[in-house]
Amino acid sequence: MNATVTVTLALAVGTYAFRLVGPVLHGRVAVPPRVQELASAGAVVILVALLATGTLSESGRFAGWARPAGVLVGAALAWRRAPFAAVVLAAAATTALLRLAGTG
């Protein structure tokens, strides 16, 4: 068995174990409210960091201004509860038009 298969199986077992822990320990372990708040905040921080790196970088360099502008337009429309299709189309159109204009 090569290293890729071994690592994939280890990750699969670990993922399944994490998913199993919730139902198995439900009602047996009391998690303090402060820990729940910190876990929620940590999840938000990780998602924002992922969004930032995906938006601002490409191949280790700055991705240009078109992509962040498209994400900003999409976020603004989503915040205003626009339909999902409108959010995606507006973000894509913004990015495409700025790239067409040469802003990268």
All heavy atoms as an XYZ file, in Angstrom:
732
protein
N       0.853     -1.168      0.000
C       0.000      0.000      0.000
C       0.901      1.234      0.000
O       1.790      1.367      0.829
C      -0.889     -0.028      1.249
C      -2.042      0.857      1.115
S      -3.421      0.756      2.296
C      -3.007     -0.275      3.601
N       0.647      2.156     -0.931
C       1.514      3.330     -0.995
C       1.063      4.404     -0.009
O       0.025      4.296      0.644
C       1.596      3.878     -2.421
C       0.260      4.388     -2.924
O      -0.661      4.633     -2.153
N       0.172      4.561     -4.235
N       1.849      5.455      0.103
C       1.614      6.488      1.110
C       0.314      7.249      0.856
O      -0.384      7.616      1.803
C       2.787      7.458      1.132
N      -0.040      7.464     -0.397
C      -1.274      8.207     -0.710
C      -2.500      7.460     -0.214
O      -3.405      8.051      0.394
C      -1.379      8.454     -2.224
O      -0.209      9.135     -2.658
C      -2.598      9.273     -2.559
N      -2.538      6.174     -0.444
C      -3.681      5.370      0.005
C      -3.728      5.342      1.532
O      -4.805      5.469      2.129
C      -3.597      3.941     -0.579
C      -4.680      3.051      0.004
C      -3.697      3.984     -2.091
N      -2.580      5.230      2.167
C      -2.527      5.200      3.627
C      -3.035      6.506      4.229
O      -3.852      6.507      5.154
C      -1.087      4.936      4.103
O      -0.618      3.723      3.506
C      -1.015      4.828      5.610
N      -2.585      7.625      3.684
C      -3.021      8.927      4.191
C      -4.508      9.126      3.927
O      -5.250      9.620      4.786
C      -2.181     10.056      3.554
C      -2.773     11.422      3.853
C      -0.750      9.982      4.041
N      -4.988      8.727      2.768
C      -6.412      8.858      2.445
C      -7.263      8.034      3.400
O      -8.296      8.515      3.898
C      -6.678      8.428      0.992
O      -5.864      9.218      0.121
C      -8.132      8.616      0.622
N      -6.847      6.809      3.672
C      -7.594      5.975      4.615
C      -7.557      6.555      6.028
O      -8.577      6.537      6.734
C      -7.039      4.548      4.615
C      -7.358      3.724      3.369
C      -6.634      2.374      3.433
C      -8.846      3.521      3.234
N      -6.413      7.091      6.442
C      -6.313      7.700      7.777
C      -7.247      8.908      7.890
O      -7.938      9.086      8.898
C      -4.874      8.108      8.063
N      -7.290      9.733      6.859
C      -8.196     10.884      6.869
C      -9.660     10.446      6.864
O     -10.504     11.061      7.526
C      -7.908     11.795      5.678
C      -6.610     12.593      5.771
C      -6.337     13.302      4.448
C      -6.676     13.588      6.898
N      -9.966      9.391      6.124
C     -11.345      8.888      6.101
C     -11.767      8.371      7.473
O     -12.865      8.669      7.944
C     -11.471      7.785      5.044
N     -10.892      7.612      8.124
C     -11.204      7.094      9.456
C     -11.350      8.237     10.454
O     -12.276      8.262     11.275
C     -10.126      6.085      9.914
C     -10.264      5.749     11.389
C     -10.206      4.825      9.066
N     -10.457      9.220     10.387
C     -10.538     10.370     11.283
C     -11.809     11.173     11.076
O     -12.466     11.598     12.035
N     -12.194     11.366      9.820
C     -13.424     12.104      9.520
C     -14.636     11.350     10.051
O     -15.534     11.938     10.668
C     -13.554     12.314      8.001
O     -12.417     13.048      7.533
C     -14.819     13.077      7.660
N     -14.669     10.066      9.824
C     -15.794      9.270     10.320
C     -15.847      9.302     11.844
O     -16.924      9.405     12.431
C     -15.688      7.824      9.825
C     -16.854      6.980     10.261
C     -18.113      7.149      9.695
C     -16.713      6.043     11.275
C     -19.192      6.389     10.110
C     -17.784      5.279     11.705
C     -19.020      5.450     11.111
O     -20.086      4.707     11.526
N     -14.685      9.240     12.492
C     -14.641      9.273     13.962
C     -15.188     10.597     14.487
O     -15.955     10.616     15.454
C     -13.217      9.050     14.457
N     -14.807     11.704     13.852
C     -15.336     13.001     14.276
C     -16.844     13.072     14.106
O     -17.557     13.626     14.933
C     -14.672     14.139     13.492
C     -13.436     14.665     14.155
C     -12.202     14.517     13.556
C     -13.517     15.323     15.365
C     -11.066     15.003     14.158
C     -12.385     15.815     15.985
C     -11.154     15.654     15.377
N     -17.346     12.526     13.007
C     -18.797     12.551     12.779
C     -19.523     11.644     13.770
O     -20.658     11.890     14.131
C     -19.112     12.147     11.344
C     -18.620     13.163     10.327
C     -18.979     12.763      8.923
N     -20.411     12.633      8.737
C     -21.208     13.605      8.313
N     -20.694     14.789      8.065
N     -22.490     13.399      8.142
N     -18.889     10.585     14.203
C     -19.501      9.632     15.119
C     -19.510     10.134     16.559
O     -20.410      9.804     17.328
C     -18.752      8.295     15.029
C     -19.314      7.109     15.792
C     -20.687      6.748     15.224
C     -18.381      5.927     15.691
N     -18.534     10.957     16.916
C     -18.410     11.429     18.296
C     -19.640     12.217     18.732
O     -20.109     12.070     19.859
C     -17.127     12.270     18.455
C     -17.146     13.091     19.734
C     -15.917     11.368     18.442
N     -20.184     13.058     17.856
C     -21.342     13.872     18.217
C     -22.531     13.056     18.683
O     -22.999     13.215     19.822
N     -23.042     12.145     17.855
C     -24.186     11.345     18.304
C     -23.875     10.425     19.488
O     -24.721     10.202     20.347
C     -24.551     10.515     17.070
C     -24.001     11.256     15.910
C     -22.775     11.952     16.421
N     -22.661      9.893     19.553
C     -22.325      8.972     20.634
C     -22.251      9.700     21.980
O     -22.729      9.192     22.991
C     -20.990      8.246     20.333
C     -20.475      7.513     21.550
C     -21.174      7.285     19.169
N     -21.685     10.886     21.997
C     -21.500     11.611     23.253
C     -22.631     12.586     23.566
O     -22.599     13.235     24.607
C     -20.173     12.371     23.232
C     -18.917     11.513     23.207
C     -17.680     12.385     23.218
C     -18.898     10.535     24.371
N     -23.615     12.683     22.692
C     -24.719     13.615     22.932
C     -25.431     13.271     24.241
O     -25.855     12.152     24.463
C     -25.714     13.562     21.777
C     -26.861     14.510     21.943
N     -26.685     15.864     21.832
C     -28.163     14.319     22.212
C     -27.841     16.458     22.029
N     -28.764     15.534     22.258
N     -25.530     14.237     25.111
C     -26.181     14.025     26.391
C     -25.256     13.519     27.484
O     -25.597     13.560     28.653
N     -24.097     13.010     27.123
C     -23.153     12.494     28.128
C     -22.131     13.539     28.548
O     -21.613     13.487     29.642
C     -22.400     11.286     27.579
C     -23.290     10.101     27.329
C     -22.473      8.942     26.844
N     -23.358      7.830     26.515
C     -22.945      6.701     26.018
N     -21.663      6.521     25.789
N     -23.795      5.742     25.739
N     -21.821     14.444     27.649
C     -20.815     15.457     27.923
C     -21.473     16.823     27.781
O     -22.114     17.107     26.778
C     -19.626     15.339     26.934
C     -18.624     16.452     27.151
C     -18.965     13.985     27.052
N     -21.313     17.649     28.792
C     -21.852     19.006     28.740
C     -20.738     19.964     28.336
O     -19.708     20.054     29.009
C     -22.414     19.395     30.094
N     -20.941     20.643     27.216
C     -19.959     21.609     26.747
C     -20.371     22.984     27.271
O     -21.505     23.413     27.047
C     -19.897     21.611     25.204
C     -18.889     22.629     24.709
C     -19.555     20.227     24.687
N     -19.468     23.662     27.949
C     -19.810     24.981     28.492
C     -20.175     25.965     27.373
O     -19.639     25.880     26.255
C     -18.523     25.429     29.199
C     -17.746     24.186     29.419
C     -18.125     23.246     28.329
N     -21.067     26.900     27.664
C     -21.471     27.875     26.641
C     -20.300     28.674     26.077
O     -20.280     28.996     24.884
C     -22.447     28.799     27.374
C     -22.935     28.009     28.532
C     -21.829     27.065     28.900
N     -19.311     28.984     26.913
C     -18.153     29.745     26.423
C     -17.382     28.952     25.369
O     -16.919     29.512     24.379
C     -17.242     30.098     27.601
C     -16.009     30.872     27.218
C     -16.345     32.283     26.801
N     -15.115     32.997     26.499
C     -15.005     33.885     25.559
N     -16.046     34.237     24.846
N     -13.857     34.477     25.341
N     -17.249     27.658     25.559
C     -16.560     26.807     24.578
C     -17.359     26.761     23.276
O     -16.792     26.806     22.189
C     -16.327     25.391     25.143
C     -15.777     24.458     24.088
C     -15.387     25.452     26.334
N     -18.685     26.696     23.382
C     -19.518     26.719     22.182
C     -19.363     28.030     21.427
O     -19.272     28.041     20.195
C     -20.976     26.492     22.562
C     -21.262     25.104     23.053
C     -22.703     24.918     23.496
O     -23.492     25.858     23.516
N     -23.044     23.692     23.844
N     -19.306     29.148     22.151
C     -19.108     30.449     21.513
C     -17.757     30.524     20.818
O     -17.649     31.016     19.694
C     -19.220     31.566     22.544
C     -20.601     31.775     23.099
C     -20.609     32.762     24.251
O     -19.605     33.482     24.435
O     -21.626     32.803     24.965
N     -16.722     30.039     21.486
C     -15.384     30.057     20.895
C     -15.303     29.155     19.666
O     -14.645     29.506     18.681
C     -14.341     29.646     21.927
C     -14.058     30.663     23.025
C     -13.114     30.069     24.068
C     -13.477     31.937     22.444
N     -15.965     28.015     19.705
C     -15.964     27.122     18.548
C     -16.680     27.770     17.364
O     -16.218     27.679     16.222
C     -16.625     25.792     18.910
N     -17.789     28.441     17.642
C     -18.507     29.132     16.564
C     -17.660     30.252     15.976
O     -17.584     30.416     14.756
C     -19.819     29.698     17.081
O     -20.681     28.663     17.444
N     -17.025     31.029     16.848
C     -16.166     32.113     16.374
C     -14.978     31.565     15.587
O     -14.591     32.125     14.560
C     -15.678     32.951     17.547
N     -14.415     30.456     16.050
C     -13.299     29.842     15.336
C     -13.686     29.375     13.945
O     -12.925     29.538     12.991
N     -14.880     28.826     13.816
C     -15.353     28.390     12.502
C     -15.507     29.573     11.558
O     -15.131     29.498     10.376
C     -16.673     27.646     12.652
N     -16.023     30.671     12.071
C     -16.179     31.875     11.241
C     -14.813     32.403     10.816
O     -14.613     32.780      9.651
C     -16.988     32.952     11.993
C     -16.960     34.274     11.255
C     -18.411     32.490     12.197
N     -13.864     32.432     11.729
C     -12.519     32.918     11.407
C     -11.878     32.056     10.329
O     -11.266     32.575      9.381
C     -11.640     32.955     12.678
C     -10.176     33.157     12.342
C     -12.128     34.051     13.610
N     -12.023     30.753     10.431
C     -11.442     29.857      9.425
C     -12.097     30.080      8.062
O     -11.411     30.129      7.025
C     -11.563     28.386      9.872
C     -10.608     28.132     11.020
C     -11.277     27.432      8.722
C     -10.761     26.774     11.662
N     -13.412     30.242      8.025
C     -14.094     30.490      6.750
C     -13.682     31.823      6.140
O     -13.493     31.927      4.916
C     -15.606     30.428      6.940
C     -16.171     29.031      7.167
C     -17.655     29.106      7.490
C     -15.945     28.169      5.944
N     -13.534     32.858      6.954
C     -13.105     34.160      6.438
C     -11.675     34.079      5.901
O     -11.368     34.643      4.844
C     -13.235     35.249      7.524
C     -12.548     36.537      7.108
C     -14.704     35.511      7.816
N     -10.808     33.367      6.600
C      -9.430     33.203      6.122
C      -9.397     32.443      4.803
O      -8.645     32.804      3.887
C      -8.599     32.471      7.173
N     -10.223     31.428      4.676
C     -10.295     30.682      3.419
C     -10.816     31.567      2.299
O     -10.287     31.548      1.180
C     -11.201     29.454      3.596
C     -11.378     28.559      2.378
C     -10.050     27.952      1.965
C     -12.376     27.462      2.691
N     -11.827     32.354      2.579
C     -12.364     33.280      1.591
C     -11.305     34.295      1.168
O     -11.136     34.572     -0.024
C     -13.595     34.001      2.147
C     -14.184     35.092      1.265
C     -14.872     34.467      0.062
C     -15.155     35.937      2.038
N     -10.576     34.837      2.128
C      -9.563     35.840      1.817
C      -8.444     35.267      0.956
O      -8.039     35.880     -0.034
C      -8.999     36.433      3.103
N      -7.941     34.092      1.326
C      -6.844     33.523      0.537
C      -7.315     33.103     -0.843
O      -6.596     33.275     -1.823
C      -6.203     32.321      1.252
O      -7.206     31.355      1.529
C      -5.515     32.746      2.519
N      -8.531     32.589     -0.946
C      -9.057     32.216     -2.257
C      -9.359     33.411     -3.133
O      -9.263     33.342     -4.360
N      -9.716     34.519     -2.511
C     -10.059     35.719     -3.264
C      -8.829     36.504     -3.675
O      -8.754     37.013     -4.790
C     -10.969     36.633     -2.411
O     -12.150     35.915     -2.090
C     -11.332     37.894     -3.147
N      -7.880     36.626     -2.791
C      -6.766     37.547     -3.023
C      -5.521     36.926     -3.628
O      -4.650     37.651     -4.086
C      -6.396     38.226     -1.699
C      -7.514     39.065     -1.080
C      -7.085     39.576      0.285
C      -7.906     40.197     -1.988
N      -5.397     35.609     -3.621
C      -4.160     35.020     -4.129
C      -4.424     33.959     -5.185
O      -5.459     33.302     -5.189
C      -3.354     34.406     -2.977
O      -4.050     33.306     -2.449
N      -3.456     33.864     -6.076
C      -3.484     32.831     -7.111
C      -2.036     32.446     -7.394
O      -1.222     33.305     -7.753
C      -4.149     33.369     -8.377
C      -4.265     32.342     -9.479
C      -5.032     32.887    -10.675
O      -5.934     33.698    -10.498
O      -4.685     32.470    -11.786
N      -1.709     31.204     -7.211
C      -0.347     30.699     -7.398
C       0.669     31.461     -6.554
O       1.771     31.752     -6.999
C       0.043     30.769     -8.877
O      -0.822     29.989     -9.655
N       0.269     31.826     -5.344
C       1.179     32.495     -4.440
C       1.358     33.977     -4.694
O       2.172     34.620     -4.043
N       0.605     34.533     -5.635
C       0.711     35.963     -5.932
C      -0.659     36.614     -5.813
O      -1.676     35.947     -5.720
C       1.227     36.153     -7.357
C       2.627     35.608     -7.577
C       3.080     35.915     -8.983
N       1.978     35.678     -9.924
C       2.076     35.021    -11.051
N       3.221     34.524    -11.410
N       1.041     34.854    -11.836
N      -0.668     37.932     -5.828
C      -1.915     38.683     -5.786
C      -2.716     38.371     -7.042
O      -2.203     38.385     -8.155
C      -1.624     40.177     -5.675
C      -2.849     41.038     -5.638
C      -3.771     40.896     -4.614
C      -3.093     41.962     -6.625
C      -4.916     41.682     -4.570
C      -4.217     42.756     -6.594
C      -5.128     42.617     -5.564
N      -4.003     38.095     -6.884
C      -4.844     37.667     -8.000
C      -5.312     38.815     -8.871
O      -5.886     38.583     -9.931
C      -6.064     36.906     -7.465
N      -5.089     40.041     -8.484
C      -5.585     41.189     -9.243
C      -6.842     41.733     -8.587
O      -7.376     41.162     -7.634
N      -7.324     42.848     -9.110
C      -8.452     43.534     -8.486
C      -9.800     43.029     -8.956
O     -10.823     43.289     -8.314
C      -8.341     45.030     -8.730
C      -7.186     45.608     -7.996
C      -6.000     46.014     -8.524
C      -7.083     45.800     -6.593
N      -5.154     46.450     -7.526
C      -5.802     46.335     -6.331
C      -7.933     45.571     -5.518
C      -5.363     46.645     -5.049
C      -7.499     45.890     -4.248
C      -6.231     46.415     -4.021
N      -9.860     42.318    -10.060
C     -11.147     41.874    -10.605
C     -11.824     40.858     -9.695
O     -13.032     40.961     -9.421
C     -10.955     41.294    -12.000
N     -11.082     39.891     -9.230
C     -11.675     38.854     -8.386
C     -12.192     39.399     -7.058
O     -13.339     39.128     -6.685
C     -10.680     37.714     -8.153
C     -11.334     36.529     -7.456
C     -10.363     35.438     -7.107
N      -9.699     34.908     -8.278
C      -8.692     34.061     -8.204
N      -8.234     33.654     -7.036
N      -8.119     33.615     -9.291
N     -11.402     40.189     -6.313
C     -11.946     40.748     -5.068
C     -13.166     41.642     -5.303
O     -14.097     41.648     -4.492
C     -10.786     41.555     -4.482
C      -9.575     40.995     -5.103
C      -9.974     40.474     -6.436
N     -13.177     42.377     -6.413
C     -14.335     43.225     -6.713
C     -15.568     42.367     -6.973
O     -16.673     42.692     -6.510
C     -14.039     44.115     -7.910
N     -15.409     41.276     -7.700
C     -16.536     40.370     -7.946
C     -17.050     39.749     -6.664
O     -18.262     39.646     -6.457
N     -16.135     39.356     -5.787
C     -16.546     38.788     -4.495
C     -17.269     39.838     -3.671
O     -18.285     39.548     -3.019
C     -15.323     38.224     -3.739
C     -15.681     37.865     -2.310
C     -14.773     37.007     -4.461
N     -16.786     41.072     -3.702
C     -17.432     42.151     -2.952
C     -18.845     42.424     -3.464
O     -19.780     42.587     -2.671
C     -16.578     43.414     -3.026
C     -17.032     44.587     -2.179
C     -16.975     44.202     -0.701
C     -16.140     45.782     -2.437
N     -19.019     42.430     -4.783
C     -20.355     42.618     -5.361
C     -21.267     41.462     -4.961
O     -22.416     41.671     -4.551
C     -20.270     42.759     -6.893
C     -21.638     42.641     -7.545
C     -19.631     44.085     -7.264
N     -20.762     40.243     -5.064
C     -21.560     39.080     -4.669
C     -21.932     39.109     -3.199
O     -23.070     38.811     -2.832
N     -20.990     39.493     -2.352
C     -21.271     39.568     -0.915
C     -22.310     40.638     -0.607
O     -23.206     40.430      0.219
C     -19.977     39.845     -0.143
N     -22.206     41.774     -1.282
C     -23.178     42.851     -1.052
C     -24.581     42.420     -1.468
O     -25.567     42.684     -0.762
C     -22.752     44.104     -1.812
N     -24.691     41.749     -2.603
C     -26.010     41.286     -3.052
C     -26.552     40.183     -2.147
O     -27.753     40.140     -1.859
C     -25.939     40.803     -4.501
C     -25.761     41.909     -5.534
C     -25.549     41.307     -6.910
C     -26.954     42.844     -5.544
N     -25.675     39.296     -1.688
C     -26.122     38.239     -0.777
C     -26.575     38.842      0.547
O     -27.558     38.388      1.137
C     -24.992     37.232     -0.544
N     -25.876     39.876      1.003
C     -26.243     40.553      2.247
C     -27.638     41.173      2.128
O     -28.405     41.182      3.076
C     -25.210     41.624      2.559
C     -25.427     42.289      3.879
C     -26.197     43.382      4.123
C     -24.876     41.900      5.126
N     -26.147     43.709      5.447
C     -25.346     42.810      6.096
C     -24.018     40.874      5.519
C     -24.985     42.710      7.427
C     -23.671     40.792      6.846
C     -24.149     41.697      7.780
N     -27.950     41.658      0.931
C     -29.262     42.267      0.703
C     -30.311     41.220      0.316
O     -31.409     41.562     -0.090
C     -29.164     43.347     -0.358
C     -28.249     44.487      0.071
C     -28.254     45.656     -0.867
N     -29.564     46.137     -1.209
C     -30.271     47.031     -0.499
N     -29.764     47.486      0.630
N     -31.448     47.430     -0.910
N     -29.937     39.963      0.437
C     -30.824     38.822      0.195
C     -31.351     38.759     -1.243
O     -32.522     38.467     -1.485
C     -31.980     38.809      1.179
C     -31.514     38.703      2.612
C     -32.664     38.399      3.527
N     -32.254     38.441      4.924
C     -31.754     37.429      5.593
N     -31.563     36.286      4.992
N     -31.438     37.563      6.864
N     -30.461     39.026     -2.185
C     -30.810     38.874     -3.595
C     -30.890     37.382     -3.920
O     -30.289     36.553     -3.227
C     -29.756     39.550     -4.466
N     -31.615     37.014     -4.966
C     -31.660     35.601     -5.361
C     -30.257     35.076     -5.698
O     -29.408     35.814     -6.200
C     -32.543     35.602     -6.610
C     -33.326     36.866     -6.524
C     -32.476     37.851     -5.788
N     -30.044     33.806     -5.399
C     -28.714     33.201     -5.571
C     -28.206     33.362     -7.003
O     -27.038     33.702     -7.217
C     -28.769     31.716     -5.191
C     -27.450     31.023     -5.348
C     -26.420     31.260     -4.465
C     -27.234     30.131     -6.387
C     -25.195     30.634     -4.604
C     -26.014     29.503     -6.535
C     -24.996     29.745     -5.645
N     -29.068     33.139     -7.976
C     -28.650     33.258     -9.382
C     -28.191     34.683     -9.687
O     -27.193     34.888    -10.400
C     -29.789     32.856    -10.306
N     -28.878     35.669     -9.143
C     -28.482     37.059     -9.369
C     -27.138     37.360     -8.720
O     -26.310     38.076     -9.300
C     -29.555     37.998     -8.819
N     -26.909     36.810     -7.540
C     -25.627     37.014     -6.853
C     -24.491     36.449     -7.689
O     -23.479     37.118     -7.935
C     -25.657     36.366     -5.449
C     -24.267     36.365     -4.817
C     -26.651     37.068     -4.552
N     -24.645     35.222     -8.149
C     -23.587     34.563     -8.923
C     -23.350     35.277    -10.248
O     -22.208     35.546    -10.638
C     -23.932     33.074     -9.153
C     -22.958     32.432    -10.121
C     -23.942     32.328     -7.833
N     -24.431     35.610    -10.942
C     -24.286     36.277    -12.243
C     -23.664     37.665    -12.097
O     -22.805     38.053    -12.900
C     -25.634     36.368    -12.942
C     -26.187     35.044    -13.471
C     -27.591     35.230    -14.024
C     -25.262     34.473    -14.524
N     -24.067     38.421    -11.090
C     -23.500     39.757    -10.896
C     -22.021     39.682    -10.526
O     -21.209     40.475    -11.025
C     -24.283     40.506     -9.827
N     -21.666     38.747     -9.669
C     -20.255     38.597     -9.286
C     -19.412     38.184    -10.490
O     -18.334     38.741    -10.721
C     -20.126     37.578     -8.164
N     -19.912     37.236    -11.265
C     -19.175     36.787    -12.453
C     -19.078     37.894    -13.498
O     -18.019     38.091    -14.113
C     -19.852     35.556    -13.048
N     -20.155     38.628    -13.690
C     -20.141     39.718    -14.671
C     -19.175     40.820    -14.241
O     -18.431     41.360    -15.073
C     -21.549     40.280    -14.842
N     -19.172     41.152    -12.970
C     -18.247     42.172    -12.473
C     -16.803     41.760    -12.710
O     -15.991     42.536    -13.225
C     -18.479     42.420    -10.964
O     -19.824     42.840    -10.779
C     -17.526     43.451    -10.417
N     -16.497     40.528    -12.347
C     -15.131     40.031    -12.546
C     -14.764     40.014    -14.027
O     -13.681     40.464    -14.412
C     -14.991     38.620    -11.950
O     -15.343     38.665    -10.568
C     -13.580     38.096    -12.099
N     -15.678     39.523    -14.854
C     -15.387     39.447    -16.299
C     -15.203     40.828    -16.923
O     -14.279     41.031    -17.717
C     -16.527     38.699    -17.003
N     -16.059     41.769    -16.554
C     -15.943     43.105    -17.134
C     -14.654     43.805    -16.687
O     -14.019     44.495    -17.489
C     -17.162     43.940    -16.754
C     -18.461     43.525    -17.451
C     -19.650     44.306    -16.884
C     -18.360     43.740    -18.958
N     -14.285     43.625    -15.429
C     -13.031     44.229    -14.978
C     -11.821     43.576    -15.627
O     -10.839     44.258    -15.955
C     -12.929     44.149    -13.452
C     -13.836     45.111    -12.702
C     -13.789     44.833    -11.201
C     -13.467     46.546    -12.987
N     -11.882     42.281    -15.843
C     -10.781     41.623    -16.555
C     -10.717     42.057    -18.002
O      -9.646     42.245    -18.569
C     -10.909     40.105    -16.448
C     -10.529     39.601    -15.089
C     -10.562     38.113    -14.995
N     -10.140     37.683    -13.673
C     -10.267     36.463    -13.208
N     -10.827     35.530    -13.960
N      -9.858     36.165    -12.004
N     -11.882     42.243    -18.609
C     -11.960     42.714    -19.989
C     -11.389     44.127    -20.093
O     -10.735     44.484    -21.081
C     -13.403     42.689    -20.477
C     -13.649     43.008    -21.937
C     -12.979     41.953    -22.825
C     -15.132     43.059    -22.231
N     -11.610     44.932    -19.056
C     -11.082     46.305    -19.031
C      -9.585     46.338    -18.744
O      -8.966     47.390    -18.847
C     -11.828     47.124    -17.984
N      -9.025     45.194    -18.358
C      -7.585     45.120    -18.166
C      -7.100     45.307    -16.746
O      -5.914     45.510    -16.515
N      -8.010     45.223    -15.772
C      -7.559     45.389    -14.385
C      -7.060     44.093    -13.771
O      -6.603     44.099    -12.640
C      -8.705     45.936    -13.506
O      -9.793     45.030    -13.549
C      -9.117     47.306    -13.945
N      -7.169     43.000    -14.497
C      -6.627     41.740    -14.006
C      -7.598     41.027    -13.196
O      -7.570     40.244    -12.400
